[in-house]
Amino acid sequence: MRDRPAFNVEVGADRDGAVATVTVTGDIDLASVGRLERARERALSPNPGLLVVDLRRVRFIDSSGLKFLIETDRLAR
């Protein structure tokens, strides 16, 4: 059995706050989606012009993660 990568989520922004980035590492599932939702709130609170969700380091995403992405799209518009 392979070890799961540690879940991590980071929120960043460019210098002028126009672009917010949520970078995710590890598996997105029911156990981790709450942390993602809190990170999304932090990223959207300054009302950036663009929100980027970086999933390059995600190996697995379940239905709760897909729901998170759909809600994030709706909230960011």
C-alpha positions in Angstrom: 0.0 0.0 0.0 1.3 3.4 -1.0 1.5 6.2 1.5 -0.9 9.1 0.9 0.8 12.4 0.5 0.2 14.8 3.4 -2.7 17.1 2.7 -1.8 20.8 2.6 -3.6 23.9 1.4 -2.0 27.3 1.0 -3.5 30.7 0.1 -1.5 33.3 -1.6 -2.1 36.5 -3.6 -0.2 38.7 -6.0 1.2 42.0 -4.8 -1.9 44.1 -5.7 -4.4 41.5 -4.5 -6.0 41.1 -8.0 -5.2 37.4 -8.1 -5.7 35.0 -5.2 -4.3 31.4 -5.4 -5.3 28.3 -3.4 -2.6 25.6 -3.8 -3.6 22.1 -2.8 -1.4 19.1 -2.2 -2.6 15.6 -1.4 -6.0 13.9 -1.7 -9.2 16.0 -1.7 -11.9 14.0 0.1 -14.5 14.4 2.9 -11.7 14.6 5.5 -10.0 17.5 3.8 -12.7 19.5 2.2 -13.4 21.6 5.3 -9.9 22.9 5.3 -10.4 23.8 1.6 -13.6 25.7 2.3 -11.8 27.7 5.0 -9.0 28.5 2.6 -11.4 29.5 -0.1 -13.1 32.0 2.4 -9.6 33.5 3.1 -8.8 33.7 -0.6 -12.1 35.4 -1.5 -12.4 37.7 1.4 -10.4 40.6 -0.2 -12.6 40.2 -3.3 -9.8 39.4 -5.9 -10.5 39.8 -9.6 -9.3 36.2 -10.2 -9.2 33.1 -8.1 -6.8 30.3 -9.1 -7.2 26.8 -7.6 -3.9 25.0 -8.3 -4.6 21.2 -8.3 -1.3 20.1 -9.9 -0.2 18.2 -6.8 -3.6 16.5 -6.2 -3.6 12.7 -6.8 -7.3 12.0 -5.9 -10.5 13.9 -5.7 -13.9 12.5 -4.5 -17.4 13.8 -5.0 -17.1 16.2 -2.0 -14.0 17.7 -3.7 -15.9 18.1 -7.0 -18.8 19.8 -5.1 -16.2 22.1 -3.6 -14.9 23.1 -7.1 -18.4 23.7 -8.4 -19.3 25.9 -5.4 -16.0 27.7 -5.7 -16.7 28.5 -9.3 -20.1 29.9 -8.4 -18.8 32.0 -5.5 -15.9 33.4 -7.4 -18.2 34.7 -10.2 
